[in-house]
């Protein structure tokens, strides 16, 4: 049975984008199942950040760029101003997930924002990205325009905020272990291996017998 890894993230969180690199390395060859979980840092109508502001400029110069360089990730501070709301992109994620393309969609939206500086709050941009993944562009656009997946997205947010009590991203739930913030490949591997070992130990052999018709 694979270890379930839930990664709570927002499309405008640079650390969520950088976190993909060590995670992808850590899970290679391991029996895991990764699912990216929606989390909005600044839901509409809260004011979003502006890249020209002192706060983002300082954060990126002192934290984001050094961390990206450490993990070998190409990233830029997108000049989209103010930063886009992410609810439409996440509603698109729900559509893509239904078709088995949730994780690749998630990665494409992140690269579009943090490497190509595309406005991921714009339906035209999101529809183009969906088409690149082989998704039906007309169906995708209609889903966003009619807010078909609004309720699904809201339920995902309620889960993150209330059930999982997520307060910041990225946050990893690896099996039964919660990990907040960036982690190295080695740290993630150790946690994953511990969870895999725990599953083996938890297998219950008590009461197993064999009879004329077989074993159970």
C-alpha positions in Angstrom: 0.0 0.0 0.0 1.6 3.3 -1.1 2.3 6.1 1.4 0.0 9.0 0.7 1.7 12.4 0.4 -0.6 15.5 0.4 1.2 18.7 -0.5 -0.8 21.9 0.4 0.2 24.8 -1.8 -0.8 28.0 -3.5 0.2 28.9 -7.0 1.6 32.3 -5.9 3.9 30.8 -3.3 7.4 30.6 -4.6 8.5 28.1 -1.9 5.7 25.7 -3.1 7.3 25.8 -6.6 10.8 25.3 -5.3 9.6 22.4 -3.1 8.7 20.3 -6.1 12.4 19.7 -6.9 13.5 17.9 -3.7 10.1 16.1 -3.5 10.5 14.7 -7.0 13.9 13.4 -6.1 12.9 12.0 -2.8 10.0 9.9 -4.2 11.9 8.2 -7.0 11.6 4.5 -6.7 9.4 4.7 -3.7 5.8 3.4 -3.2 4.1 6.7 -2.8 1.0 8.6 -4.1 1.3 12.4 -4.3 -1.6 14.7 -4.4 -1.4 18.5 -4.5 -4.0 20.2 -2.2 -5.4 23.7 -2.8 -4.7 26.5 -0.3 -5.3 30.1 -1.0 -3.0 32.5 0.8 -5.0 35.6 0.0 -8.5 34.6 -1.1 -10.7 37.2 -3.0 -11.4 39.9 -2.0 -8.3 40.2 0.2 -5.7 42.5 -1.3 -2.9 40.6 -3.1 0.8 41.6 -3.1 2.6 43.7 -5.7 6.0 42.6 -7.0 7.3 46.1 -7.0 6.6 46.5 -3.3 9.5 46.5 -0.8 8.1 43.4 1.0 8.3 41.1 -2.0 11.5 42.6 -3.3 13.2 42.0 0.1 11.8 38.5 0.5 12.9 37.3 -2.9 16.4 38.9 -2.6 17.0 37.5 0.8 15.2 34.2 0.8 13.6 33.0 -2.5 16.5 33.5 -4.9 19.1 31.9 -2.5 16.9 28.9 -1.9 16.1 28.4 -5.6 19.8 28.5 -6.4 20.5 26.0 -3.6 17.9 23.5 -5.1 18.9 24.3 -8.7 15.4 25.7 -9.6 15.0 28.5 -12.2 12.6 31.1 -10.9 11.8 34.8 -11.3 9.7 37.2 -9.4 6.7 37.6 -11.8 6.0 41.1 -12.8 2.2 40.5 -12.8 0.9 43.3 -10.6 -0.9 42.9 -8.4 -0.5 39.2 -8.0 -3.4 37.2 -9.4 -6.1 35.5 -7.3 -5.8 31.7 -7.6 -9.3 30.5 -7.2 -9.9 30.1 -11.0 -6.7 28.2 -11.5 -7.6 25.9 -8.6 -11.1 25.3 -10.1 -9.3 24.4 -13.3 -7.2 22.0 -11.2 -10.3 20.2 -10.0 -11.3 19.8 -13.7 -7.9 18.4 -14.6 -7.8 16.1 -11.6 -11.1 14.5 -12.7 -9.3 13.6 -15.9 -6.2 12.2 -14.2 -4.0 15.3 -15.0 -4.1 17.1 -11.7 -0.4 16.9 -10.9 0.8 17.8 -14.3 -1.7 20.7 -14.4 -0.4 21.9 -11.0 3.2 21.9 -12.2 2.3 23.7 -15.5 0.5 26.5 -13.7 3.4 27.0 -11.3 6.0 27.1 -14.1 3.8 29.5 -16.1 3.8 31.9 -13.2 7.3 31.6 -11.8 9.3 31.0 -15.0 7.2 32.6 -17.7 5.5 35.4 -15.7 2.1 34.6 -17.1 -1.1 35.9 -15.5 -2.6 32.7 -14.0 -5.6 34.7 -12.9 -6.7 35.2 -16.5 -9.1 32.7 -18.1 -7.5 33.1 -21.5 -4.0 32.2 -20.1 -5.4 29.3 -18.1 -7.3 27.9 -21.1 -4.1 28.0 -23.2 -2.2 26.2 -20.5 -4.9 23.5 -20.2 -4.7 23.0 -24.0 -1.0 22.4 -23.8 -1.7 19.5 -21.5 -4.2 18.0 -24.0 -7.3 19.1 -22.1 -10.3 20.2 -24.0 -10.0 24.0 -24.1 -13.6 24.7 -24.8 -14.8 22.4 -22.0 -12.2 23.8 -19.7 -13.1 27.4 -20.4 -16.8 26.7 -19.9 -16.0 25.0 -16.6 -14.3 28.2 -15.4 -16.8 30.7 -16.8 -19.7 28.8 -15.3 -17.8 28.2 -12.0 -18.7 24.5 -12.3 -16.0 23.5 -9.9 -16.5 26.3 -7.4 -18.1 24.1 -4.8 -15.4 21.4 -5.2 -12.7 24.0 -4.7 -14.4 25.5 -1.7 -14.7 22.0 -0.1 -11.0 21.5 -0.7 -10.2 24.8 1.0 -12.5 24.0 4.0 -10.6 20.7 4.3 -7.3 22.6 4.3 -8.3 25.4 6.7 -10.5 23.4 9.1 -9.9 19.7 8.9 -6.2 19.7 8.2 -5.6 23.0 10.1 -3.1 24.2 7.5 -1.8 27.7 8.3 1.1 28.1 5.9 2.4 26.5 2.7 4.1 24.4 1.6 2.9 21.9 4.1 3.4 18.1 3.5 1.3 15.4 5.1 3.4 12.3 4.5 1.5 9.3 5.8 0.9 10.4 9.4 3.7 12.9 9.6 3.1 16.7 9.1 6.0 18.6 7.7 5.8 22.4 7.4 8.0 24.3 5.0 10.8 23.5 2.7 12.7 20.3 3.3 15.8 18.7 1.6 15.6 15.5 -0.4 17.4 13.7 2.4 14.9 14.9 5.0 11.9 13.9 2.8 13.4 10.5 2.0 13.9 9.8 5.7 10.3 10.7 6.5 8.9 8.6 3.6 11.1 5.6 4.6 9.9 5.9 8.2 6.3 5.9 7.0 6.8 2.9 4.7 8.4 1.0 7.6 5.5 2.0 9.9 3.0 0.5 7.4 4.9 -2.8 7.4 4.9 -2.9 11.2 1.3 -2.1 11.4 0.2 -5.2 9.4 -1.8 -7.4 11.7 -1.1 -11.1 11.5 -3.3 -12.0 14.5 -6.1 -14.5 13.9 -4.9 -15.6 10.4 -5.6 -19.3 9.9 -5.9 -21.9 7.1 -8.8 -24.2 6.6 -10.0 -26.7 4.0 -11.2 -23.9 1.7 -8.1 -21.8 2.0 -6.3 -19.3 4.3 -7.6 -16.0 5.7 
